[in-house]
Amino acid sequence: MKHAIRTWAATALLVAVLCACPAFPADPSPFRIAAAGQPKAVIVMPENAGPAVEFVANELRDYLGKITGAKFETRGDRAALPGGMNAIDVGRTRFAAESGVTANGLEKEGFRIATRGSHLFLLGRDDDGTQFAVYEFLEKYCGVRWFFPGEFGQEVPRNPNLAVKAMDERQAPYFLRRTMYLAWSKGDEPVEVDYQRFGRKWKVGSSVKTVGVHTWGKIIPPAELGPAHPEYFALVDGTRQRDWSKFDGSHEYQLCTGNPEVVRRSIDWVRRYFTEHPDADVLSISPNDGLGFCECERCRALDSGETLEMYGKKHPELADRIITYANAVAEGLTATHPDKRLLILAYTVYRRPPVRVRPHKNLVVQYADNAEFHYDAARKAERLGGLESWARLTPNLMIYEYYVWGGYVPARGLTPMIIESIQRFQGLGIRLFRTQSRADYGLSGLNYYLAAKLLWNPQLDPNLVLDDYFQTCFGRAAQPMKEYFRLLDERWKAAVLEVGTTDLTPQTVLYFLVSYNPAARARLRALLDQAAKAADTPGHQARVRFFAEAYGYSELTVEGAEQMLELERAGVVTVDKKFPTRVTAFKKPGELAPAERARAVESLRQAVARWEARGKFMDEIKGRYVIDDAYARTCDTHYEFNPLEKLREIAKLY
């Protein structure tokens, strides 16, 4: 970790993919894995292999069996190898050591794939690297592809005579953190702690263990310390008192960072955390989400005096006071844990760089970006200007991106912005990245796939990555599906340009009313129909259906939003202008003339039916990773997106 952190500031960084020239004479003969459906190699792992290496060795065995039809054996490296058989060594086996094949010199998660006579070595600098070596071998040399979880989410070619040429290849990730939350089993933990998550096949992970986001409520818990020490908390509108039982774990209840006792307690908290969790590398000490920051004289004296506008209101810029607090805590931590780092967000009213202070050398600044909004030139200039200013202040930057914002949002094409932004981050020397994402592969899977590839190696040609994706995922249906996703890209751009981004967030309904207008829906449906006719294998057909289901969800969602506008035109309801699925007022039957009532009844019937159809469809595709159903339903409620219960309430009156 010490080495990894210090290399963030280096001007010449390790190239993402390291291809070493063979250190042995080239062997023209192929390395045989199977012939005529019979195994010609055994899979070997260290006798004391841990669960991660054992798991991925078994994955290799199973995939090679699917490819060749052969039944492969796995064994420990202390057993004698059968005569006449090659060996595929997974991990740091004794054979690798005897052959002088190591992953020395690679950063964490790096790996090596090399042949030596009758051995093919797949080994990493660590267990993560070994796992990535296996998946890279299966993808690059055996033709396997992973698009989304499930039986038809992968492409496994058939080859009973599998052999590979001699090779010696090294790779290591450019981005040391490449965190996406792509859960396909129960729970919602970061993928890097679970070796059975789908994202591992995309080499998603992190060698820098980062803990927490909004943590002030953990550092000084409101329910525990608020009643006795209200002075620890923000002075807002002349009072520090509030209902201490209402804290939800991450919002509001900000601290008074001008209070020395708050700083002292924060230092004690981070020291205690790292002592109890020595495997952690970076720990967040960032404010709670939302506003409600302290207005006392001590805190205000730390501010720059500048203001920014957010959601139609002017707010004082708070970066100077936030970084002053974070610097003090970082300095206190250095005395006991000099190799540990603290994380502070650059977010909301403290997203712009400070004017009076610079971040401590042990402080990581996490900058929240919204690349999907960069089609708006003014928004792009503001966000990029802030990022570049932070980069001049500190080499220790982390990006927090938003590939998903609101689980109910229809499919969006973000590939041009993903390409541009990741390449920009590399150009600024940023090596830590995380994104808001979910198990919604039908809606966002291509975005995630492309991002994962570029986060590992931003020097890849993104067009080649996309061409390979379409060809292997859809076969003869590649062209209409490529056009389908290109149109999703185009329509999101059109929505941002038409609606703008002032005081809006990406889940705002206005965006998908534009991006999925009737003409766009007709074209998208036609392309999916064309692809369905062209697909000629069960796998290709199933994948077209998978994305057609995502489109079906998107279509029903947009039609439900359109139905709310029709209800407003019928005089039944008044809706939020920026968020028209939210009912702000409605008329009772007696307030309408008879003809208007008849139209209202029919409009209500159609609206209820449309939202019920959406709910039924969500039930039908539940658990198939088309959408993240649990997250979508949570966001339906949290953002007050789904008006069905309100519509039923109004319909009863009619």
Secondary structure as UniProt FT lines:
FT   HELIX           2..6
FT   HELIX           7..9
FT   STRAND          17..18
FT   STRAND          31..32
FT   STRAND          34..35
FT   TURN            36..37
FT   STRAND          38..39
FT   STRAND          41..45
FT   TURN            47..48
FT   HELIX           51..68
FT   STRAND          74..76
FT   TURN            77..78
FT   TURN            83..84
FT   STRAND          86..90
FT   HELIX           94..99
FT   TURN            104..105
FT   TURN            108..109
FT   STRAND          111..116
FT   TURN            117..118
FT   STRAND          119..124
FT   HELIX           127..136
FT   HELIX           137..141
FT   STRAND          145..146
FT   HELIX           151..153
FT   STRAND          154..155
FT   TURN            160..161
FT   STRAND          163..164
FT   STRAND          168..171
FT   STRAND          177..179
FT   HELIX           191..193
FT   TURN            195..196
FT   HELIX           198..202
FT   STRAND          205..206
FT   STRAND          210..211
FT   HELIX           216..219
FT   HELIX           222..225
FT   TURN            226..228
FT   HELIX           230..232
FT   TURN            237..238
FT   TURN            244..245
FT   TURN            257..258
FT   HELIX           260..276
FT   TURN            278..279
FT   STRAND          282..284
FT   HELIX           297..300
FT   TURN            301..302
FT   STRAND          307..310
FT   TURN            311..312
FT   STRAND          313..316
FT   HELIX           319..334
FT   TURN            335..336
FT   TURN            338..339
FT   STRAND          341..346
FT   HELIX           348..350
FT   TURN            361..362
FT   STRAND          363..368
FT   HELIX           371..373
FT   TURN            374..375
FT   HELIX           377..393
FT   STRAND          397..402
FT   TURN            407..408
FT   HELIX           415..427
FT   TURN            428..429
FT   STRAND          432..436
FT   HELIX           441..456
FT   TURN            458..459
FT   HELIX           462..474
FT   HELIX           475..477
FT   HELIX           478..499
FT   TURN            502..503
FT   TURN            506..507
FT   HELIX           509..515
FT   HELIX           518..534
FT   HELIX           538..569
FT   TURN            570..571
FT   STRAND          573..575
FT   TURN            580..581
FT   STRAND          583..586
FT   HELIX           589..591
FT   HELIX           594..620
FT   TURN            621..625
FT   HELIX           629..638
FT   TURN            639..640
FT   HELIX           644..653
//
